[in-house]
Amino acid sequence: MQGAILAAASIFCRIIGLLYRSPLREIIGDDGNGFYSIAYNIYTIILLIASFSIPLAVSKAISARLAKGEYKNAQRIFHGALAYAFIVGGLGFVICYFGAPYLVTDGAVPALRMLAPVIFFSGILGVLRGYFQGHSTMVPTSISQIIEQILNAVISVGAAYLMVRHLAATTDAEKLHRASLGAKGSAMGTGAGVLIGLLFCMFVYACYRPRMKRNLQKDRSRHLESYGSIFKILILTITPVIFATAIYNCSASIDQSIFQFILGRKHYDELTMATLYGIFGTQFNVLINVPVSMASALSSAIVPNISGNYAVGNMEELNKSITSAIKLNMLVMIPCAVGLTVLADPIIHLLFPTATALGGKLLMMGSVTVVFYGLSTLSNGILQGLGKMNVPVKNAGIAVIIQAIVLVPLLHFTNLEAYALVIVMIVFSLIMCILNSMAITKYAGYHQEYAKTFVKPFLAAVVMGAAAFATYYGTHLVTVHVGNYVGNAISCMIAIAVAVAVYAVGVIKTNAVTEEELYSMPKGRALVRLCKKAHLL
């Protein structure tokens, strides 16, 4: 239930992100989006090192102590994590702000500097979210994410519009200046969103304090951990988690650097490179990340459960948790990948009406990464919950090296351009899947079930994809008469609705999801009643 809450919030946030990307693109263009993506990639790396994985690490440390009734030690972990976030977040801010001219191209510097203070606030916000997750409640995190994303969308579009509305864009220099300011305006929204999310979580924590004080009175700790030992635990726990996530996510920045360097050697100008990267970053990547966000949410949600069961040696419940998470993950990732493949171009033009054909082609080619990234993201969380923080670091390092080795000749010897970025994303995510799965088998004694987790959902998704394809192009013959955009939108909505219905029938009829499993899902009884009324069960 907690995983479903966090996953639903994450997907809702991604949808909001998709919706505001279209008007933002119309305001700042693909080149402006390119500069924002370049700045955001570097900001993400610094954020990852400084604070991004703090919620995961804090929830793991707190949940392990709560499982033993050590409420005072759990609270001390929280205080120590706050001190850690202040120090590391402050260093991240300094590096991001003053190092911007050395980290990104000139057009992306204003956006990166605008993002610098967000690193500091994100650290504190991450500790609060980890505190709530460690107490097995994802509601504060979920609500704060939604509020954060709504304000991000509003401020991003509004600030970008105000910054570029009076600027001419006739010469290349004027276009470059306009795109750079537009990217800066978009970055303002990210900062405003994080700040409002932090204020909300601080309010929730203040409301939670009376309950926390009652729990402290029931404490069963045999000894209080010193703050020296707590800082040692935090460093040994947070640092590997941060580096695992950083290496896992730094692939985008490495790709970006290689992309700019090699295309620059081929005499591509800055605006052309920014436009190509903007299409890849804000059309392909944004859409891929919508379903993958669910895997990220499940990864965060499953860590306290795995840590608690592993701490008390309950291996049976541990393996049940892993099985449930992977199965739920694949039940969503597989149909999303198939749907994005068969409806790639219609979806791109639904969200970005004036987009070129490149975005749709990239999405069709790379939608399989939804499955690979979904599984590898979740398996990262499982390994971290098992206390094997260094394993994802090693696996990600291997995958990054192979990815770079593949990307260099693809860009140097071919004209694949943005397609090369998609190819290496597939390579990276597939390698991570394989290596992480082998590690989970080794350390948890977990043996993957394939038929109900992968094969049956895939068969149902293939039928779903065929139905969606036929529905879209069948209805588009009629709806095109009301206009290209409106006709495309109507056909997309109908095709997606048909796809959802066909897939739901498919997974039940193939027994990929049993009645017992339906009961265990959120609103399970209502789902079973609905299926029985439709004679599916």
C-alpha positions in Angstrom: 0.0 0.0 0.0 2.8 2.4 1.0 4.6 1.6 -2.3 1.5 2.2 -4.3 0.9 5.6 -2.6 4.4 6.7 -3.4 4.3 5.3 -6.9 1.0 7.0 -7.7 2.3 10.3 -6.4 5.5 9.9 -8.5 3.5 9.1 -11.7 1.1 12.0 -11.0 4.2 14.3 -10.7 5.6 13.0 -13.9 2.4 13.6 -15.7 2.4 17.2 -14.4 5.9 17.4 -15.7 4.9 16.3 -19.1 2.0 18.7 -19.3 4.1 21.8 -18.6 6.9 20.7 -20.9 4.8 21.5 -24.0 4.0 25.2 -23.2 7.6 25.6 -21.9 9.0 24.3 -25.2 6.9 26.7 -27.1 8.3 29.5 -25.0 12.0 28.7 -24.9 12.4 26.2 -27.8 14.4 23.0 -28.2 17.6 25.0 -27.8 16.4 26.5 -24.4 15.4 23.1 -23.3 18.8 21.8 -24.4 20.6 24.4 -22.2 18.3 23.5 -19.3 19.0 19.8 -19.8 22.7 20.4 -19.8 22.6 22.4 -16.6 20.1 19.9 -15.0 22.4 16.9 -15.7 25.3 18.5 -13.9 23.0 19.7 -11.1 21.7 16.2 -10.7 25.2 14.7 -10.3 26.1 17.3 -7.6 22.7 16.8 -6.0 23.1 13.0 -6.0 26.5 13.3 -4.3 25.3 15.9 -1.8 21.8 14.8 -0.9 19.7 12.9 -3.4 20.0 9.4 -1.8 19.6 10.7 1.8 15.9 9.7 2.0 16.8 6.1 1.1 19.7 5.9 3.5 17.9 7.6 6.4 14.8 5.4 6.0 17.0 2.3 6.0 18.9 3.3 9.2 15.7 4.5 11.0 13.6 1.5 10.0 16.3 -1.0 11.3 16.2 0.7 14.7 12.4 1.0 14.9 12.2 -2.8 14.1 14.0 -3.3 17.4 12.1 -0.7 19.4 15.0 1.7 19.6 13.1 5.0 19.2 15.8 7.2 20.8 18.5 5.9 18.5 16.2 6.4 15.5 15.7 10.0 16.6 19.4 10.4 16.9 19.9 9.1 13.4 17.5 11.9 12.3 19.4 14.6 14.1 22.7 13.4 12.8 21.4 13.2 9.2 20.3 16.8 9.4 23.8 17.9 10.4 25.2 15.8 7.5 22.7 17.5 5.1 23.7 21.0 6.2 27.4 20.4 5.7 27.3 18.4 2.4 24.4 20.5 1.0 26.3 23.7 1.7 29.4 22.3 -0.1 27.2 21.2 -3.0 25.8 24.7 -3.3 29.3 26.3 -3.4 30.6 23.9 -6.1 27.5 24.3 -8.2 27.4 28.1 -8.1 31.0 29.0 -8.4 32.0 26.1 -10.6 29.2 26.6 -13.1 31.4 28.3 -15.8 33.8 25.3 -15.7 31.1 22.6 -15.6 28.7 23.6 -18.5 28.7 25.5 -21.7 28.2 29.3 -21.5 24.5 29.1 -22.4 23.7 26.8 -19.5 25.6 28.7 -16.8 22.7 31.0 -15.6 20.4 27.9 -15.3 23.0 26.0 -13.3 23.6 28.9 -10.9 19.9 29.2 -10.4 19.8 25.5 -9.4 22.7 25.8 -6.9 20.6 26.8 -3.8 18.2 23.9 -4.5 21.0 21.4 -3.6 21.1 22.8 0.0 17.3 22.8 0.5 17.0 19.3 -1.1 19.3 17.8 1.5 17.1 18.9 4.4 14.0 17.9 2.6 15.6 14.5 1.9 16.2 13.9 5.6 12.6 14.7 6.5 11.3 12.4 3.7 13.6 9.6 4.8 12.4 10.1 8.4 8.8 9.6 7.4 9.6 6.7 5.1 11.6 5.0 7.9 8.4 5.2 9.9 6.6 3.3 7.1 4.5 6.2 5.9 4.8 7.6 2.4 1.9 10.0 2.6 4.0 13.2 3.6 6.6 12.4 0.9 3.8 11.8 -1.7 1.9 15.0 -0.9 5.1 17.1 -0.7 6.2 15.7 -4.1 2.8 16.7 -5.7 2.9 20.2 -4.2 6.5 20.6 -5.3 5.8 19.6 -8.9 2.7 21.8 -9.2 4.6 24.9 -8.1 7.5 23.9 -10.3 5.3 23.7 -13.3 3.6 27.1 -12.7 6.8 29.0 -11.9 8.9 27.4 -14.7 6.4 28.4 -17.4 5.7 31.8 -15.9 9.3 32.8 -15.2 10.5 31.6 -18.6 7.8 33.6 -20.3 8.6 36.8 -18.4 12.3 36.5 -19.1 12.1 36.0 -22.9 8.8 37.7 -23.9 10.5 41.0 -25.1 13.7 39.5 -26.5 14.3 39.4 -30.2 15.7 36.2 -31.7 16.9 37.0 -35.2 20.7 36.6 -35.1 22.5 33.5 -33.6 23.8 35.6 -30.7 20.3 36.8 -29.9 18.9 33.2 -30.1 21.7 32.0 -27.8 20.9 34.7 -25.2 17.2 34.1 -25.4 17.6 30.3 -25.0 19.9 30.8 -22.1 17.5 33.1 -20.2 14.6 30.8 -20.9 16.6 27.9 -19.4 17.3 30.1 -16.3 13.5 30.8 -15.9 12.7 27.1 -16.1 15.3 26.5 -13.4 13.5 29.0 -11.1 10.6 26.6 -11.0 12.7 23.7 -9.8 13.9 25.8 -6.8 10.5 27.1 -5.9 9.1 23.6 -5.9 11.7 22.2 -3.6 11.3 25.1 -1.2 7.5 24.6 -0.8 8.0 20.9 -0.4 10.5 21.6 2.4 8.1 23.9 4.2 5.3 21.3 3.9 7.4 18.5 5.4 8.6 20.8 8.2 4.9 21.4 9.1 4.1 17.7 9.1 7.1 17.0 11.3 5.9 19.6 13.8 2.5 17.9 13.8 4.2 14.5 14.4 6.3 15.6 17.4 3.7 14.7 20.1 3.5 11.1 18.8 7.3 11.0 18.5 7.6 12.0 22.2 5.2 9.2 23.3 7.2 6.7 21.3 10.4 7.8 23.0 8.9 7.0 26.4 8.4 3.3 25.2 12.0 3.0 24.1 13.7 -0.4 24.5 17.2 0.7 23.7 19.9 -1.1 25.7 22.3 1.7 25.0 22.2 5.1 23.3 24.4 5.4 20.2 26.9 8.3 20.5 26.7 11.0 17.8 30.2 10.0 16.9 29.1 6.5 16.1 26.0 7.8 14.4 28.0 10.0 12.0 30.2 7.0 11.3 27.1 4.9 10.5 25.7 7.7 8.4 28.9 8.1 6.4 29.3 4.4 5.9 25.6 4.0 5.0 24.9 7.2 3.0 28.1 7.4 1.1 27.9 4.1 -0.7 24.2 4.7 -1.4 25.0 8.1 -2.8 27.8 6.9 -4.9 25.7 4.0 -6.1 23.0 6.3 -7.2 25.5 8.9 -8.5 27.3 6.4 -10.7 24.0 5.0 -11.8 22.7 8.4 -12.9 25.9 10.0 -14.0 25.6 8.1 -17.3 23.5 11.0 -18.6 26.2 13.5 -17.8 28.9 11.3 -19.3 26.9 10.8 -22.5 26.3 14.6 -22.6 30.0 15.4 -22.3 31.0 12.9 -25.0 28.2 14.0 -27.2 29.2 17.7 -27.0 32.9 16.9 -27.4 32.7 14.7 -30.5 30.0 16.7 -32.3 32.1 19.8 -31.5 35.1 18.2 -33.2 32.8 17.5 -36.1 32.1 21.3 -36.2 28.5 21.3 -35.0 27.6 24.7 -33.5 26.4 25.2 -29.9 22.8 25.9 -30.9 22.5 22.7 -33.1 24.0 20.5 -30.3 21.7 22.1 -27.8 18.6 21.5 -30.0 19.5 17.8 -30.6 20.2 17.3 -26.9 17.0 19.2 -26.1 14.9 16.8 -28.1 16.6 13.8 -26.6 16.4 15.2 -23.0 12.9 16.8 -22.9 10.9 14.6 -25.3 12.4 11.1 -25.1 13.9 11.2 -21.6 10.9 12.9 -20.0 8.5 10.3 -21.4 10.7 7.4 -20.5 10.9 8.6 -16.9 7.2 8.7 -16.3 6.8 4.9 -15.8 10.3 4.5 -14.4 9.4 6.9 -11.6 7.1 4.2 -10.3 10.1 1.8 -10.0 12.0 4.6 -8.2 9.1 5.0 -5.8 8.9 1.2 -5.2 12.6 1.2 -4.6 12.2 3.8 -1.8 9.2 2.1 -0.4 10.7 -1.4 -0.2 13.9 -0.5 1.5 12.5 -0.1 5.0 10.6 -3.4 4.7 13.7 -5.2 3.4 16.0 -3.6 6.0 13.6 -4.5 8.9 13.2 -8.1 7.8 16.9 -8.5 7.1 17.8 -7.1 10.5 15.6 -9.7 12.3 16.5 -12.5 9.9 13.0 -13.0 8.5 14.1 -14.3 5.1 10.7 -15.7 4.1 9.1 -12.3 4.4 12.1 -10.7 2.7 11.7 -12.8 -0.4 8.0 -12.2 -0.5 8.6 -8.5 -0.5 11.1 -8.8 -3.3 8.8 -11.0 -5.4 5.8 -8.6 -4.9 7.8 -5.6 -5.8 9.4 -7.0 -9.0 6.1 -8.4 -10.2 4.1 -5.2 -9.6 7.0 -3.3 -11.3 6.9 -5.5 -14.4 3.1 -5.4 -14.6 3.4 -1.7 -15.2 6.8 -1.3 -17.0 6.1 -3.9 -19.7 2.8 -2.5 -21.1 4.2 1.0 -20.8 7.2 0.0 -23.0 5.0 -1.6 -25.6 2.5 1.3 -25.6 5.3 3.9 -26.1 6.6 1.8 -29.0 3.4 1.5 -31.0 2.1 5.0 -30.2 5.5 6.8 -30.1 4.9 9.5 -32.7 1.2 10.2 -31.8 2.1 10.7 -28.1 5.1 13.0 -29.0 2.8 15.2 -31.1 0.1 15.1 -28.5 2.5 16.6 -25.9 4.7 18.7 -28.3 2.4 19.7 -31.2 5.2 21.4 -33.2 7.8 18.7 -32.6 9.9 17.3 -35.4 9.8 13.6 -36.3 13.0 12.9 -34.4 11.3 12.7 -30.9 8.9 10.0 -32.0 11.7 8.0 -33.7 13.9 8.2 -30.6 10.9 7.1 -28.4 10.0 4.1 -30.6 13.6 3.0 -30.7 14.4 3.3 -27.0 11.1 2.5 -25.2 12.5 -0.9 -24.2 14.6 1.0 -21.6 11.5 1.5 -19.6 11.6 -2.2 -18.7 15.4 -2.3 -18.1 15.6 0.9 -16.1 12.5 -0.1 -14.1 14.0 -3.4 -13.1 17.5 -2.0 -12.5 16.2 0.9 -10.4 14.2 -1.4 -8.2 17.0 -3.9 -7.8 19.3 -1.1 -6.7 16.9 -0.4 -3.8 16.7 -4.1 -3.0 20.5 -4.4 -2.7 20.7 -1.3 -0.6 18.0 -2.7 1.7 20.1 -5.8 2.1 23.1 -3.7 3.2 25.0 -4.4 0.0 25.5 -0.7 -0.9 28.8 -1.3 -2.7 27.3 -3.8 -5.1 25.2 -1.3 -7.2 28.3 1.0 -7.2 30.5 -1.7 -8.8 27.7 -2.7 -11.2 27.0 0.8 -12.3 30.7 1.5 -12.7 31.0 -1.5 -15.1 27.9 -0.4 -17.0 29.2 3.2 -17.3 32.5 2.1 -18.7 30.9 -0.2 -21.3 28.4 2.6 -22.2 31.2 5.1 -22.9 33.2 2.6 -24.9 30.1 2.0 -27.1 29.2 5.7 -27.5 32.5 7.1 -28.7 32.7 5.1 -31.9 29.0 5.5 -32.5 29.3 9.3 -32.6 32.7 9.4 -34.2 32.2 7.0 -37.1 28.5 7.4 -37.8 25.9 10.2 -38.2 23.5 8.7 -35.6 23.7 11.8 -33.4 20.8 11.6 -30.8 20.1 8.0 -31.8 23.5 7.0 -30.4 22.4 8.4 -27.0 19.4 6.1 -27.0 21.5 3.1 -28.0 23.9 3.5 -25.1 20.9 4.0 -22.7 19.7 0.5 -23.7 23.2 -0.9 -23.2 23.6 0.7 -19.8 20.2 -0.3 -18.4 20.4 -3.9 -19.7 23.9 -4.5 -18.1 22.6 -3.1 -14.8 19.6 -5.4 -14.9 21.8 -8.5 -15.5 24.4 -7.6 -12.9 21.9 -6.6 -10.1 19.8 -9.7 -10.7 22.8 -11.9 -10.2 23.7 -10.1 -7.0 20.2 -10.4 -5.5 20.3 -14.2 -6.2 23.7 -14.4 -4.5 23.0 -12.3 -1.4 19.3 -13.0 -0.7 19.0 -16.5 -2.1 16.2 -15.2 -4.3 15.2 -17.2 -7.3 13.3 -15.2 -9.9 10.0 -16.5 -11.2 9.7 -15.7 -14.9 6.4 -16.9 -16.3 4.0 -14.7 -14.3 6.4 -11.9 -13.8 7.7 -11.4 -17.4 6.3 -13.8 -20.0 2.5 -13.5 -19.3 2.5 -9.7 -18.9 4.5 -9.5 -22.1 2.0 -11.6 -24.0 -0.8 -9.5 -22.7 1.1 -6.4 -23.6 1.7 -7.6 -27.2 -2.1 -8.1 -27.7 -2.6 -4.7 -26.0 -0.1 -3.1 -28.4 -1.8 -4.5 -31.5 -5.2 -3.3 -30.2 -3.9 0.2 -29.5 -2.2 0.4 -32.9 -5.3 -0.7 -34.8 -7.6 1.6 -32.7 -5.4 4.7 -33.1 -5.0 4.4 -36.9 -8.6 3.3 -37.4 -10.1 6.2 -35.5 -7.6 8.7 -36.9 -9.0 8.1 -40.4 -12.2 9.7 -39.0 -10.9 12.2 -36.4 -8.3 13.7 -38.8 -11.1 15.7 -40.4 -11.5 17.8 -37.2 -7.9 18.9 -37.4 -4.5 17.3 -37.1 -3.9 18.1 -33.4 -7.4 17.5 -32.2 -7.8 14.4 -34.3 -4.5 13.0 -33.0 -5.5 13.8 -29.4 -8.9 12.1 -29.7 -7.4 9.0 -31.4 -4.6 8.8 -28.7 -7.1 9.0 -25.8 -9.3 6.3 -27.4 -6.4 4.0 -28.2 -5.0 4.4 -24.6 -8.3 3.6 -23.1 -8.7 0.5 -25.2 -5.1 -0.5 -24.4 -5.8 -0.3 -20.6 -8.9 -2.5 -20.9 -7.3 -5.1 -23.2 -4.2 -5.3 -20.9 -6.3 -5.7 -17.8 -8.3 -8.5 -19.4 -5.0 -10.1 -20.7 -3.2 -10.3 -17.3 -6.2 -11.8 -15.6 -7.1 -14.3 -18.3 -3.4 -15.5 -18.6 -3.4 -15.8 -14.8 -0.5 -13.4 -14.5 -2.5 -11.8 -11.6 -4.5 -14.1 -9.4 -7.6 -13.3 -7.3 -5.5 -13.5 -4.2 -3.0 -11.0 -5.5 -5.8 -8.7 -6.5 -7.0 -8.7 -2.9 -3.6 -7.7 -1.7 -3.5 -4.6 -4.0 -4.8 -1.2 -2.9 -8.7 -1.3 -3.3 -8.3 -5.0 -3.9 -11.8 -5.9 -2.9 -13.3 -3.4 -5.3 -11.0 -4.7 -8.1 -12.2 -8.3 -7.5 -15.8 -7.3 -7.5 -15.4 -5.4 -10.8 -13.6 -8.4 -12.4 -16.3 -10.8 -11.2 -19.0 -8.5 -12.6 -17.2 -8.5 -15.9 -16.9 -12.4 -15.7 -13.1 -12.2 -15.7 -12.8 -14.2 -12.5 
